[in-house]
Amino acid sequence: MSKIVAFYYTQTGQGLDILRSVCRPPEDAGHEVIYKAIVPEKAFPFPWTSDEFFHVFPDAYRGVPCPLRDIDLSDAENADLVIIEYPVWFLSASIPTHAFFNTPAVRRFLKDKPVVAISGCRNMWAMAHLAVSACIDGCGGKLVGHIALQDRHHNLISVITTVRWLICGRKEKKGFFPAAGVSPDDVTHAAVFGRTIAGALHDGEWAGLQQKLMQNNAVCYRPGIVFLEKNGHRIFGLWARFVSHKDANRRAFRLKLFKYYLFAVLYLVSPVGMFLFYLTLPFRCKAIRKDRIKLTGLSHEIL
């Protein structure tokens, strides 16, 4: 039987729930799964305060790592597959995830190993996926599959429910607003991806795994949302440089400006941006097709 090493970082527990759901079918098939938490030396808070949440923005965007507790890899060296689950912070992978890929022992461990990456997010996963893909490639690993589970509710609704969850610690449905995060049904359904991965382990064949995962919608590519995300990511770069200041008072003031900017863009500018995107959709078909191939891993023939 094969050995899977499954790394994860989670504050809310959602990431581990997703990971266990994906790994259950390989475990049931007799494969060994070793779970390893990515643990910062100084834990990030949950729930966050508003100031703490926005304080991590520049480092999260730029991929600045934090110190991690040592990860024992002594029982993982002969792994047949590596699975990495990560959350998305400010359109990028979380700070602990970047720290994980910057750890020398991890970089040596990942070399030449097949990797499946899994993200659980609100609805914008594309730029974080590209960053994680680059990290895996930089370590000499081979990305053979990726899965993105997301909150299925409307973009502007999920902003409110996600912020309420992260800052107030309240995930449950309340009145008009649905529960935050990836739905329990989608977490349970993630086991279907595990069955596909178990089949690849049995056959010892990783080529085409992503295409098989996509048969069960492992990645939901929504061109309008990706359009907003790409533009937001570029502008976040300008803000990250502007906010990063050695003087604590200036940094705090600039972060406050960014917070107001962010909510203004989400509720005032993004609906207009989405309208303009679909208005010009006939002129974007070729670019969307190319983008979909890049982000989903599907080939021209399947599309």
Backbone as CSV, one residue per row, in Angstrom:
resi,resn,N_x,N_y,N_z,CA_x,CA_y,CA_z,C_x,C_y,C_z
1,MET,0.833,-1.198,0.000,0.000,0.000,0.000,0.872,1.254,0.000
2,SER,0.304,2.366,-0.427,1.051,3.621,-0.567,0.938,4.470,0.686
3,LYS,1.827,5.469,0.745,1.831,6.395,1.875,1.557,7.804,1.373
4,ILE,0.592,8.463,2.014,0.268,9.862,1.729,0.659,10.691,2.943
5,VAL,1.344,11.801,2.701,1.624,12.755,3.768,0.791,13.996,3.494
6,ALA,-0.077,14.350,4.428,-1.036,15.438,4.247,-0.708,16.587,5.197
7,PHE,-0.253,17.701,4.634,0.073,18.894,5.408,-1.110,19.853,5.382
8,TYR,-1.288,20.589,6.466,-2.390,21.544,6.494,-2.105,22.659,7.489
9,TYR,-2.680,23.838,7.166,-2.736,24.926,8.139,-4.188,25.372,8.220
10,THR,-4.713,25.440,9.415,-6.097,25.876,9.586,-6.245,26.607,10.915
11,GLN,-7.060,27.649,10.900,-7.431,28.338,12.138,-8.815,27.908,12.599
12,THR,-9.699,27.729,11.640,-11.107,27.475,11.947,-11.438,25.998,12.048
13,GLY,-10.564,25.139,11.533,-10.845,23.710,11.478,-11.418,23.276,10.146
14,GLN,-11.866,24.231,9.316,-12.469,23.891,8.038,-11.469,23.157,7.130
15,GLY,-10.230,23.634,7.111,-9.227,23.020,6.249,-8.983,21.560,6.590
16,LEU,-8.915,21.253,7.874,-8.692,19.864,8.288,-9.901,18.998,7.961
17,ASP,-11.106,19.542,8.092,-12.313,18.796,7.730,-12.285,18.433,6.242
18,ILE,-11.903,19.397,5.408,-11.810,19.145,3.960,-10.753,18.075,3.686
19,LEU,-9.606,18.222,4.322,-8.505,17.289,4.099,-8.888,15.874,4.516
20,ARG,-9.529,15.731,5.662,-9.934,14.395,6.131,-10.963,13.774,5.191
21,SER,-11.857,14.604,4.647,-12.847,14.091,3.707,-12.171,13.556,2.447
22,VAL,-11.193,14.310,1.924,-10.475,13.879,0.722,-9.662,12.619,0.995
23,CYS,-9.062,12.534,2.172,-8.161,11.420,2.491,-8.890,10.159,2.953
24,ARG,-10.182,10.278,3.261,-10.887,9.107,3.788,-10.924,7.934,2.793
25,PRO,-11.250,8.153,1.519,-11.257,7.011,0.586,-9.892,6.321,0.434
26,PRO,-8.786,7.065,0.307,-7.494,6.352,0.293,-7.233,5.562,1.569
27,GLU,-7.628,6.117,2.722,-7.469,5.377,3.984,-8.315,4.109,3.976
28,ASP,-9.562,4.232,3.499,-10.449,3.068,3.443,-9.910,2.004,2.493
29,ALA,-9.155,2.454,1.477,-8.570,1.515,0.520,-7.290,0.872,1.048
30,GLY,-6.879,1.269,2.246,-5.719,0.650,2.859,-4.439,1.444,2.768
31,HIS,-4.491,2.625,2.151,-3.299,3.461,2.062,-3.082,4.172,3.400
32,GLU,-1.834,4.383,3.739,-1.498,5.077,4.976,-1.524,6.583,4.744
33,VAL,-2.189,7.316,5.626,-2.230,8.773,5.556,-1.657,9.336,6.854
34,ILE,-0.637,10.164,6.718,-0.015,10.806,7.868,-0.344,12.289,7.816
35,TYR,-1.035,12.787,8.826,-1.422,14.199,8.883,-0.356,14.989,9.633
36,LYS,0.025,16.122,9.064,1.031,16.969,9.705,0.565,18.427,9.654
37,ALA,0.387,19.010,10.837,-0.054,20.399,10.931,1.119,21.342,10.703
38,ILE,0.822,22.440,10.026,1.770,23.547,9.886,1.453,24.512,11.023
39,VAL,2.386,24.679,11.958,2.087,25.428,13.185,3.065,26.596,13.338
40,PRO,2.571,27.837,13.270,3.452,28.988,13.524,3.949,28.993,14.970
41,GLU,5.161,29.513,15.166,5.664,29.640,16.539,4.756,30.544,17.368
42,LYS,4.287,31.604,16.773,3.314,32.490,17.421,2.014,32.369,16.644
43,ALA,1.001,31.833,17.285,-0.260,31.560,16.593,-0.934,32.849,16.134
44,PHE,-1.510,32.801,14.944,-2.367,33.897,14.500,-3.713,33.756,15.205
45,PRO,-4.324,34.881,15.566,-5.541,34.796,16.387,-6.754,34.305,15.609
46,PHE,-7.650,33.670,16.307,-8.980,33.376,15.773,-9.950,33.288,16.938
47,PRO,-11.025,34.085,16.919,-11.309,35.113,15.920,-10.270,36.244,15.949
48,TRP,-10.180,36.924,14.817,-9.299,38.079,14.715,-9.998,39.320,15.286
49,THR,-9.196,40.304,15.647,-9.757,41.653,15.738,-9.606,42.271,14.349
50,SER,-10.350,43.317,14.091,-10.257,43.968,12.785,-8.836,44.444,12.510
51,ASP,-8.191,45.059,13.510,-6.824,45.564,13.319,-5.847,44.431,13.054
52,GLU,-5.961,43.324,13.794,-5.059,42.187,13.596,-5.237,41.583,12.206
53,PHE,-6.475,41.511,11.770,-6.782,40.920,10.465,-6.123,41.715,9.337
54,PHE,-6.282,43.021,9.366,-5.721,43.833,8.281,-4.213,44.028,8.439
55,HIS,-3.700,43.855,9.638,-2.264,44.024,9.855,-1.446,43.017,9.056
56,VAL,-1.987,41.818,8.808,-1.219,40.787,8.099,-1.287,40.964,6.584
57,PHE,-2.088,41.906,6.100,-2.291,42.050,4.660,-1.002,42.173,3.858
58,PRO,-0.098,43.127,4.182,1.088,43.274,3.313,1.941,42.016,3.247
59,ASP,2.159,41.371,4.390,2.994,40.174,4.408,2.310,38.999,3.712
60,ALA,0.992,38.892,3.876,0.267,37.821,3.197,0.344,38.003,1.689
61,TYR,0.137,39.222,1.231,0.170,39.482,-0.208,1.555,39.198,-0.782
62,ARG,2.589,39.621,-0.078,3.954,39.492,-0.600,4.593,38.139,-0.281
63,GLY,3.887,37.293,0.464,4.419,35.974,0.773,5.561,35.987,1.760
64,VAL,5.529,36.932,2.699,6.574,37.013,3.723,6.317,35.911,4.755
65,PRO,7.268,35.014,4.984,7.028,33.890,5.895,7.105,34.293,7.364
66,CYS,6.555,33.454,8.208,6.666,33.615,9.658,7.428,32.406,10.215
67,PRO,7.997,32.507,11.413,8.669,31.341,12.013,7.664,30.221,12.297
68,LEU,8.053,28.999,11.957,7.214,27.830,12.201,7.869,26.897,13.217
69,ARG,7.044,26.146,13.909,7.567,25.047,14.709,8.112,23.974,13.764
70,ASP,9.125,23.257,14.218,9.733,22.214,13.387,8.693,21.155,13.025
71,ILE,8.757,20.702,11.777,7.881,19.636,11.301,8.702,18.356,11.198
72,ASP,8.299,17.335,11.901,9.007,16.052,11.894,8.693,15.315,10.591
73,LEU,9.694,15.137,9.761,9.525,14.465,8.472,10.154,13.079,8.455
74,SER,10.564,12.593,9.613,11.282,11.317,9.678,10.432,10.139,9.204
75,ASP,9.121,10.235,9.365,8.230,9.144,8.953,7.601,9.395,7.596
76,ALA,8.102,10.400,6.869,7.442,10.805,5.624,8.333,10.722,4.393
77,GLU,9.600,10.413,4.587,10.547,10.516,3.477,10.177,9.638,2.285
78,ASN,9.581,8.487,2.531,9.246,7.584,1.431,7.796,7.737,0.976
79,ALA,7.261,8.934,1.130,5.865,9.187,0.744,5.674,9.017,-0.762
80,ASP,4.541,8.423,-1.126,4.203,8.262,-2.539,3.425,9.463,-3.068
81,LEU,2.812,10.224,-2.166,2.033,11.404,-2.556,2.032,12.397,-1.404
82,VAL,2.104,13.654,-1.746,1.988,14.732,-0.766,0.718,15.520,-1.071
83,ILE,-0.083,15.782,-0.048,-1.259,16.653,-0.184,-1.033,17.862,0.716
84,ILE,-1.264,19.049,0.176,-1.086,20.282,0.939,-2.399,21.058,0.911
85,GLU,-2.983,21.262,2.086,-4.219,22.058,2.192,-3.847,23.429,2.748
86,TYR,-4.393,24.472,2.138,-4.034,25.824,2.578,-5.233,26.766,2.451
87,PRO,-5.312,27.758,3.343,-6.343,28.800,3.215,-5.826,29.971,2.387
88,VAL,-6.746,30.803,1.936,-6.408,31.983,1.126,-6.576,33.227,1.984
89,TRP,-5.518,34.042,2.048,-5.547,35.318,2.765,-5.260,36.436,1.772
90,PHE,-6.159,37.373,1.633,-5.942,38.552,0.796,-5.442,38.165,-0.600
91,LEU,-6.154,37.228,-1.231,-5.877,36.785,-2.600,-4.523,36.099,-2.737
92,SER,-3.998,35.595,-1.655,-2.746,34.844,-1.691,-2.845,33.698,-0.695
93,ALA,-1.888,32.786,-0.761,-1.840,31.739,0.250,-1.493,32.362,1.591
94,SER,-1.914,31.715,2.667,-1.686,32.262,4.009,-0.190,32.380,4.303
95,ILE,0.142,33.238,5.264,1.531,33.432,5.679,2.168,32.110,6.138
96,PRO,1.509,31.298,6.971,2.122,30.016,7.344,2.362,29.090,6.153
97,THR,1.507,29.164,5.143,1.722,28.337,3.948,2.992,28.757,3.224
98,HIS,3.189,30.062,3.073,4.428,30.546,2.459,5.638,30.145,3.306
99,ALA,5.492,30.210,4.619,6.591,29.815,5.500,6.931,28.334,5.323
100,PHE,5.908,27.516,5.152,6.094,26.077,4.925,6.974,25.837,3.704
101,PHE,6.678,26.523,2.612,7.453,26.322,1.385,8.854,26.925,1.469
102,ASN,9.094,27.783,2.427,10.413,28.383,2.602,11.281,27.623,3.603
103,THR,10.760,26.556,4.184,11.513,25.766,5.148,12.483,24.844,4.406
104,PRO,13.781,24.924,4.656,14.753,24.110,3.914,14.447,22.614,3.925
105,ALA,14.063,22.072,5.081,13.766,20.640,5.158,12.575,20.270,4.288
106,VAL,11.585,21.135,4.258,10.407,20.893,3.426,10.785,20.961,1.954
107,ARG,11.598,21.926,1.581,12.017,22.061,0.193,12.762,20.810,-0.281
108,ARG,13.602,20.263,0.581,14.302,19.016,0.223,13.315,17.852,0.133
109,PHE,12.358,17.828,1.061,11.382,16.746,1.102,10.504,16.712,-0.149
110,LEU,10.091,17.875,-0.636,9.156,17.937,-1.758,9.797,17.623,-3.104
111,LYS,11.094,17.660,-3.190,11.774,17.451,-4.465,11.381,16.103,-5.077
112,ASP,10.907,16.179,-6.331,10.538,15.012,-7.153,9.285,14.292,-6.670
113,LYS,8.568,14.845,-5.705,7.364,14.171,-5.211,6.107,14.717,-5.894
114,PRO,5.127,13.851,-6.193,3.839,14.329,-6.714,3.058,15.014,-5.604
115,VAL,2.412,16.121,-5.940,1.713,16.937,-4.945,0.307,17.249,-5.433
116,VAL,-0.664,17.115,-4.546,-2.024,17.612,-4.774,-2.241,18.775,-3.821
117,ALA,-2.670,19.907,-4.348,-2.922,21.096,-3.531,-4.422,21.301,-3.383
118,ILE,-4.853,21.644,-2.174,-6.269,21.841,-1.876,-6.435,23.174,-1.159
119,SER,-7.352,23.991,-1.639,-7.654,25.247,-0.940,-9.128,25.284,-0.573
120,GLY,-9.390,25.855,0.595,-10.751,26.151,1.012,-10.842,27.652,1.188
121,CYS,-11.756,28.311,0.469,-11.730,29.775,0.445,-13.147,30.337,0.304
122,ARG,-13.211,31.680,0.264,-14.496,32.347,0.056,-14.930,32.123,-1.395
123,ASN,-14.296,32.756,-2.356,-14.584,32.436,-3.755,-13.450,32.835,-4.698
124,MET,-12.367,33.373,-4.167,-11.264,33.803,-5.026,-10.024,32.985,-4.672
125,TRP,-9.720,32.025,-5.525,-8.663,31.062,-5.281,-7.556,31.121,-6.326
126,ALA,-7.785,31.793,-7.454,-6.912,31.667,-8.621,-5.489,32.155,-8.360
127,MET,-5.332,33.341,-7.795,-3.994,33.891,-7.604,-3.222,33.126,-6.529
128,ALA,-3.927,32.673,-5.503,-3.276,31.843,-4.485,-2.818,30.523,-5.105
129,HIS,-3.642,29.956,-5.973,-3.263,28.709,-6.646,-2.002,28.898,-7.486
130,LEU,-1.922,29.992,-8.221,-0.731,30.245,-9.027,0.504,30.407,-8.147
131,ALA,0.333,31.083,-6.995,1.462,31.264,-6.079,1.918,29.931,-5.501
132,VAL,0.973,29.089,-5.086,1.312,27.788,-4.525,1.948,26.892,-5.590
133,SER,1.419,26.949,-6.803,2.004,26.175,-7.907,3.463,26.553,-8.116
134,ALA,3.744,27.867,-8.078,5.120,28.341,-8.252,6.002,27.866,-7.101
135,CYS,5.458,27.853,-5.886,6.229,27.373,-4.727,6.564,25.893,-4.863
136,ILE,5.584,25.096,-5.277,5.816,23.658,-5.447,6.877,23.424,-6.519
137,ASP,6.756,24.149,-7.621,7.734,24.035,-8.700,9.123,24.463,-8.221
138,GLY,9.162,25.528,-7.416,10.438,26.012,-6.886,11.106,25.029,-5.953
139,CYS,10.315,24.155,-5.326,10.868,23.120,-4.442,11.249,21.853,-5.210
140,GLY,10.950,21.821,-6.497,11.251,20.635,-7.285,10.167,19.582,-7.240
141,GLY,9.003,19.932,-6.639,7.880,19.008,-6.620,7.113,19.057,-7.928
142,LYS,6.171,18.130,-8.099,5.369,18.081,-9.314,3.894,18.170,-8.940
143,LEU,3.269,19.282,-9.279,1.836,19.451,-9.004,1.045,18.560,-9.959
144,VAL,0.358,17.567,-9.419,-0.385,16.632,-10.265,-1.893,16.838,-10.164
145,GLY,-2.334,17.667,-9.198,-3.759,17.924,-9.075,-4.023,19.067,-8.122
146,HIS,-5.114,19.784,-8.357,-5.509,20.809,-7.394,-7.021,20.890,-7.306
147,ILE,-7.462,21.188,-6.092,-8.880,21.221,-5.754,-9.144,22.542,-5.045
148,ALA,-10.195,23.245,-5.421,-10.552,24.517,-4.779,-12.013,24.446,-4.348
149,LEU,-12.233,24.357,-3.047,-13.591,24.385,-2.506,-13.883,25.792,-2.016
150,GLN,-15.097,26.273,-2.288,-15.387,27.667,-1.976,-16.821,27.854,-1.500
151,ASP,-17.035,28.975,-0.878,-18.373,29.405,-0.475,-19.176,29.669,-1.742
152,ARG,-20.323,29.028,-1.878,-21.104,29.133,-3.115,-22.078,30.314,-3.132
153,HIS,-22.152,31.072,-2.052,-23.113,32.162,-2.001,-22.620,33.371,-2.794
154,HIS,-23.520,34.308,-3.027,-23.200,35.496,-3.824,-21.990,36.221,-3.253
155,ASN,-21.187,36.768,-4.155,-19.942,37.435,-3.784,-20.128,38.449,-2.654
156,LEU,-21.118,39.315,-2.774,-21.299,40.385,-1.794,-21.894,39.874,-0.480
157,ILE,-22.626,38.769,-0.544,-23.152,38.158,0.673,-22.038,37.442,1.435
158,SER,-21.208,36.713,0.698,-20.151,35.938,1.354,-19.091,36.831,1.994
159,VAL,-18.942,38.064,1.499,-18.036,39.010,2.163,-18.491,39.243,3.601
160,ILE,-19.768,39.494,3.776,-20.307,39.788,5.106,-20.206,38.574,6.022
161,THR,-20.622,37.405,5.517,-20.615,36.215,6.365,-19.189,35.787,6.726
162,THR,-18.254,35.956,5.790,-16.861,35.571,6.062,-16.230,36.504,7.091
163,VAL,-16.453,37.814,6.933,-15.904,38.769,7.900,-16.507,38.535,9.278
164,ARG,-17.816,38.253,9.335,-18.459,37.969,10.626,-17.839,36.732,11.276
165,TRP,-17.519,35.729,10.473,-16.920,34.496,10.982,-15.501,34.749,11.498
166,LEU,-14.695,35.460,10.696,-13.288,35.651,11.043,-13.095,36.609,12.214
167,ILE,-13.938,37.633,12.296,-13.739,38.661,13.316,-14.645,38.461,14.530
168,CYS,-15.817,37.906,14.315,-16.744,37.702,15.440,-16.818,36.233,15.877
169,GLY,-16.263,35.342,15.057,-16.288,33.927,15.405,-17.636,33.265,15.195
170,ARG,-18.550,33.918,14.445,-19.887,33.369,14.244,-20.042,32.882,12.807
171,LYS,-20.111,31.577,12.662,-20.215,30.966,11.334,-21.650,30.643,10.956
172,GLU,-22.509,30.443,11.934,-23.843,29.904,11.702,-24.741,30.854,10.898
173,LYS,-25.766,30.278,10.295,-26.775,31.053,9.579,-27.496,31.972,10.556
174,LYS,-27.786,33.193,10.110,-28.524,34.105,10.957,-29.392,35.003,10.099
175,GLY,-30.715,34.885,10.262,-31.644,35.706,9.504,-31.470,35.521,8.003
176,PHE,-31.258,36.619,7.298,-31.105,36.604,5.845,-29.782,35.967,5.419
177,PHE,-28.797,36.012,6.307,-27.459,35.607,5.930,-27.224,34.108,6.160
178,PRO,-26.649,33.430,5.164,-26.372,31.997,5.295,-25.153,31.753,6.172
179,ALA,-24.902,30.499,6.470,-23.681,30.136,7.196,-22.465,30.447,6.329
180,ALA,-21.368,30.786,6.986,-20.149,31.145,6.265,-19.357,29.898,5.884
181,GLY,-18.469,30.082,4.925,-17.507,29.049,4.582,-18.017,28.022,3.590
182,VAL,-17.188,27.012,3.357,-17.554,25.896,2.489,-18.670,25.112,3.166
183,SER,-19.709,24.786,2.424,-20.866,24.122,3.030,-20.500,22.711,3.494
184,PRO,-21.153,22.218,4.544,-20.905,20.847,5.013,-21.116,19.807,3.911
185,ASP,-22.100,20.045,3.034,-22.340,19.113,1.933,-21.147,19.052,0.998
186,ASP,-20.542,20.215,0.718,-19.379,20.241,-0.168,-18.164,19.601,0.499
187,VAL,-18.037,19.790,1.808,-16.943,19.135,2.530,-17.102,17.620,2.451
188,THR,-18.302,17.134,2.680,-18.563,15.692,2.588,-18.339,15.182,1.165
189,HIS,-18.807,15.970,0.184,-18.680,15.581,-1.227,-17.217,15.494,-1.663
190,ALA,-16.321,16.182,-0.954,-14.906,16.179,-1.329,-14.318,14.772,-1.308
191,ALA,-15.003,13.834,-0.669,-14.529,12.451,-0.665,-14.443,11.881,-2.075
192,VAL,-15.250,12.407,-2.997,-15.207,11.912,-4.366,-13.837,12.155,-4.988
193,PHE,-13.190,13.248,-4.594,-11.838,13.506,-5.091,-10.848,12.503,-4.504
194,GLY,-11.102,12.114,-3.262,-10.249,11.109,-2.634,-10.322,9.772,-3.344
195,ARG,-11.505,9.422,-3.846,-11.634,8.158,-4.578,-10.827,8.208,-5.874
196,THR,-10.828,9.379,-6.518,-10.032,9.538,-7.735,-8.543,9.439,-7.424
197,ILE,-8.131,10.069,-6.329,-6.725,10.011,-5.922,-6.337,8.584,-5.549
198,ALA,-7.225,7.865,-4.874,-6.944,6.469,-4.513,-6.745,5.618,-5.759
199,GLY,-7.530,5.897,-6.805,-7.364,5.162,-8.055,-6.012,5.420,-8.689
200,ALA,-5.567,6.686,-8.641,-4.250,7.023,-9.186,-3.133,6.362,-8.385
201,LEU,-3.292,6.291,-7.069,-2.306,5.610,-6.228,-2.237,4.128,-6.579
202,HIS,-3.382,3.538,-6.772,-3.435,2.106,-7.106,-2.741,1.825,-8.430
203,ASP,-2.973,2.716,-9.415,-2.406,2.514,-10.748,-0.965,3.011,-10.848
204,GLY,-0.567,3.861,-9.871,0.762,4.456,-9.947,0.908,5.403,-11.108
205,GLU,-0.179,6.044,-11.492,-0.196,6.900,-12.674,-0.781,8.266,-12.316
206,TRP,0.044,9.331,-12.451,-0.396,10.668,-12.081,-0.798,11.501,-13.289
207,ALA,-0.363,11.117,-14.471,-0.734,11.867,-15.673,-2.248,11.802,-15.866
208,GLY,-2.843,12.936,-16.051,-4.286,12.981,-16.266,-5.113,13.032,-14.998
209,LEU,-4.450,13.072,-13.813,-5.227,13.110,-12.570,-6.111,14.344,-12.508
210,GLN,-5.578,15.511,-12.879,-6.370,16.735,-12.790,-7.608,16.667,-13.673
211,GLN,-7.464,16.082,-14.852,-8.622,15.953,-15.734,-9.683,15.052,-15.114
212,LYS,-9.253,14.022,-14.414,-10.213,13.138,-13.738,-10.862,13.862,-12.553
213,LEU,-10.082,14.652,-11.820,-10.653,15.423,-10.723,-11.689,16.422,-11.237
214,MET,-11.424,16.995,-12.400,-12.335,17.988,-12.961,-13.657,17.378,-13.414
215,GLN,-13.697,16.077,-13.603,-14.964,15.425,-13.944,-15.977,15.572,-12.811
216,ASN,-15.465,15.823,-11.614,-16.328,16.070,-10.451,-16.216,17.512,-9.960
217,ASN,-15.821,18.399,-10.875,-15.775,19.845,-10.584,-14.857,20.185,-9.420
218,ALA,-13.631,19.685,-9.499,-12.656,19.979,-8.451,-12.360,21.463,-8.364
219,VAL,-12.477,22.161,-9.486,-12.251,23.600,-9.545,-13.424,24.228,-10.286
220,CYS,-14.044,25.215,-9.680,-15.137,25.953,-10.330,-14.569,27.256,-10.882
221,TYR,-14.377,27.295,-12.201,-13.822,28.484,-12.840,-14.967,29.424,-13.214
222,ARG,-15.000,30.581,-12.579,-16.018,31.594,-12.857,-15.306,32.808,-13.439
223,PRO,-15.371,33.007,-14.748,-14.537,34.032,-15.398,-14.737,35.433,-14.853
224,GLY,-15.960,35.795,-14.490,-16.195,37.132,-13.957,-15.498,37.350,-12.629
225,ILE,-15.568,36.337,-11.751,-14.906,36.428,-10.450,-13.388,36.459,-10.624
226,VAL,-12.876,35.632,-11.546,-11.427,35.625,-11.787,-10.970,36.977,-12.338
227,PHE,-11.803,37.584,-13.168,-11.499,38.923,-13.699,-11.367,39.931,-12.557
228,LEU,-12.321,39.916,-11.631,-12.256,40.815,-10.478,-11.031,40.501,-9.621
229,GLU,-10.749,39.217,-9.444,-9.623,38.826,-8.603,-8.300,39.298,-9.195
230,LYS,-8.122,39.128,-10.478,-6.857,39.529,-11.109,-6.634,41.032,-10.993
231,ASN,-7.683,41.788,-11.233,-7.550,43.243,-11.104,-7.314,43.639,-9.652
232,GLY,-8.028,42.985,-8.741,-7.828,43.267,-7.324,-6.419,42.925,-6.878
233,HIS,-5.893,41.841,-7.393,-4.544,41.415,-7.020,-3.501,42.442,-7.451
234,ARG,-3.660,42.994,-8.632,-2.714,44.017,-9.105,-2.776,45.254,-8.211
235,ILE,-3.982,45.662,-7.860,-4.127,46.850,-7.020,-3.647,46.575,-5.601
236,PHE,-3.847,45.359,-5.127,-3.333,44.985,-3.797,-1.821,45.158,-3.733
237,GLY,-1.148,44.916,-4.855,0.299,45.093,-4.882,0.702,46.523,-4.589
238,LEU,-0.049,47.474,-5.156,0.223,48.887,-4.897,-0.034,49.222,-3.430
239,TRP,-1.146,48.706,-2.896,-1.474,48.965,-1.498,-0.464,48.321,-0.550
240,ALA,-0.004,47.116,-0.879,0.954,46.431,-0.011,2.236,47.248,0.124
241,ARG,2.677,47.838,-0.986,3.878,48.678,-0.916,3.595,49.963,-0.143
242,PHE,2.411,50.524,-0.337,2.050,51.771,0.334,1.916,51.575,1.843
243,VAL,1.324,50.453,2.236,1.053,50.191,3.653,2.327,49.837,4.409
244,SER,3.259,49.170,3.753,4.475,48.695,4.429,5.380,49.872,4.792
245,HIS,5.264,50.305,6.001,6.045,51.452,6.469,6.638,51.108,7.837
246,LYS,7.883,51.525,8.057,8.551,51.202,9.321,7.912,51.904,10.510
247,ASP,7.367,53.074,10.279,6.717,53.808,11.363,5.354,53.184,11.661
248,ALA,5.161,52.736,12.902,3.943,52.007,13.261,2.689,52.857,13.106
249,ASN,2.771,54.138,13.446,1.593,55.003,13.347,1.180,55.216,11.894
250,ARG,2.176,55.435,11.035,1.863,55.614,9.617,1.299,54.328,9.020
251,ARG,1.864,53.205,9.410,1.374,51.916,8.914,-0.078,51.699,9.338
252,ALA,-0.393,51.997,10.600,-1.752,51.811,11.103,-2.732,52.705,10.354
253,PHE,-2.325,53.958,10.092,-3.193,54.875,9.363,-3.427,54.390,7.934
254,ARG,-2.376,53.926,7.301,-2.508,53.472,5.920,-3.335,52.191,5.827
255,LEU,-3.216,51.336,6.832,-4.052,50.141,6.859,-5.526,50.494,7.019
256,LYS,-5.794,51.538,7.786,-7.179,51.982,7.945,-7.720,52.486,6.613
257,LEU,-6.897,53.211,5.864,-7.304,53.657,4.531,-7.590,52.460,3.631
258,PHE,-6.729,51.439,3.713,-6.915,50.251,2.886,-8.221,49.551,3.233
259,LYS,-8.545,49.482,4.515,-9.779,48.837,4.939,-10.995,49.536,4.335
260,TYR,-11.013,50.871,4.401,-12.131,51.614,3.814,-12.169,51.435,2.303
261,TYR,-10.993,51.446,1.692,-10.916,51.244,0.245,-11.499,49.880,-0.138
262,LEU,-11.111,48.845,0.622,-11.508,47.490,0.283,-13.022,47.328,0.281
263,PHE,-13.685,47.808,1.307,-15.136,47.661,1.369,-15.833,48.536,0.333
264,ALA,-15.261,49.698,0.030,-15.831,50.553,-1.008,-15.748,49.869,-2.363
265,VAL,-14.602,49.249,-2.643,-14.429,48.555,-3.919,-15.378,47.371,-4.022
266,LEU,-15.497,46.603,-2.943,-16.339,45.418,-2.966,-17.793,45.755,-3.269
267,TYR,-18.297,46.822,-2.654,-19.727,47.102,-2.768,-20.088,48.182,-3.785
268,LEU,-19.128,48.990,-4.194,-19.434,50.057,-5.141,-18.808,49.823,-6.511
269,VAL,-17.564,49.359,-6.511,-16.839,49.245,-7.779,-16.995,47.872,-8.418
270,SER,-16.942,46.788,-7.603,-16.971,45.447,-8.196,-18.259,45.152,-8.979
271,PRO,-19.453,45.610,-8.546,-20.632,45.371,-9.391,-20.512,46.036,-10.765
272,VAL,-19.929,47.247,-10.788,-19.720,47.932,-12.076,-18.698,47.167,-12.912
273,GLY,-17.628,46.710,-12.257,-16.611,45.935,-12.964,-17.176,44.662,-13.556
274,MET,-18.043,43.979,-12.809,-18.660,42.756,-13.319,-19.565,43.059,-14.513
275,PHE,-20.309,44.165,-14.428,-21.178,44.554,-15.541,-20.356,44.822,-16.804
276,LEU,-19.245,45.536,-16.659,-18.391,45.847,-17.811,-17.747,44.578,-18.364
277,PHE,-17.413,43.652,-17.469,-16.816,42.393,-17.933,-17.783,41.660,-18.863
278,TYR,-19.034,41.499,-18.430,-19.992,40.761,-19.256,-20.430,41.562,-20.481
279,LEU,-20.356,42.873,-20.393,-20.664,43.703,-21.551,-19.641,43.478,-22.665
280,THR,-18.402,43.240,-22.274,-17.320,43.035,-23.247,-16.974,41.561,-23.419
281,LEU,-17.823,40.670,-22.929,-17.541,39.239,-22.944,-17.233,38.689,-24.338
282,PRO,-17.962,39.109,-25.390,-17.655,38.556,-26.724,-16.215,38.786,-27.164
283,PHE,-15.576,39.812,-26.629,-14.204,40.117,-27.015,-13.177,39.406,-26.117
284,ARG,-13.668,38.687,-25.140,-12.775,38.063,-24.165,-12.720,36.542,-24.291
285,CYS,-13.441,35.973,-25.225,-13.593,34.516,-25.276,-12.254,33.785,-25.393
286,LYS,-11.374,34.278,-26.256,-10.084,33.615,-26.440,-9.260,33.676,-25.160
287,ALA,-9.239,34.838,-24.510,-8.472,34.995,-23.274,-9.061,34.131,-22.154
288,ILE,-10.394,34.052,-22.088,-11.045,33.238,-21.061,-10.720,31.767,-21.260
289,ARG,-10.735,31.323,-22.509,-10.414,29.925,-22.803,-8.989,29.591,-22.356
290,LYS,-8.065,30.469,-22.667,-6.664,30.274,-22.273,-6.527,30.275,-20.756
291,ASP,-7.239,31.186,-20.120,-7.207,31.307,-18.669,-7.775,30.060,-18.006
292,ARG,-8.872,29.556,-18.541,-9.512,28.369,-17.971,-8.569,27.167,-18.038
293,ILE,-7.885,27.009,-19.149,-6.939,25.906,-19.290,-5.832,26.019,-18.248
294,LYS,-5.328,27.229,-18.074,-4.231,27.454,-17.129,-4.653,27.180,-15.693
295,LEU,-5.863,27.586,-15.323,-6.288,27.520,-13.929,-6.971,26.208,-13.545
296,THR,-7.531,25.506,-14.517,-8.207,24.243,-14.211,-7.357,23.030,-14.526
297,GLY,-6.368,23.201,-15.411,-5.529,22.069,-15.801,-6.141,21.224,-16.894
298,LEU,-7.263,21.647,-17.452,-7.891,20.901,-18.547,-7.197,21.220,-19.859
299,SER,-7.249,20.270,-20.762,-6.594,20.440,-22.060,-7.543,21.097,-23.066
300,HIS,-6.997,21.532,-24.193,-7.804,22.103,-25.280,-8.844,21.111,-25.753
301,GLU,-8.445,19.837,-25.835,-9.353,18.825,-26.382,-10.600,18.666,-25.517
302,ILE,-10.407,18.682,-24.193,-11.548,18.498,-23.296,-12.434,19.725,-23.301
303,LEU,-11.839,20.908,-23.350,-12.627,22.148,-23.392,-13.330,22.285,-24.728
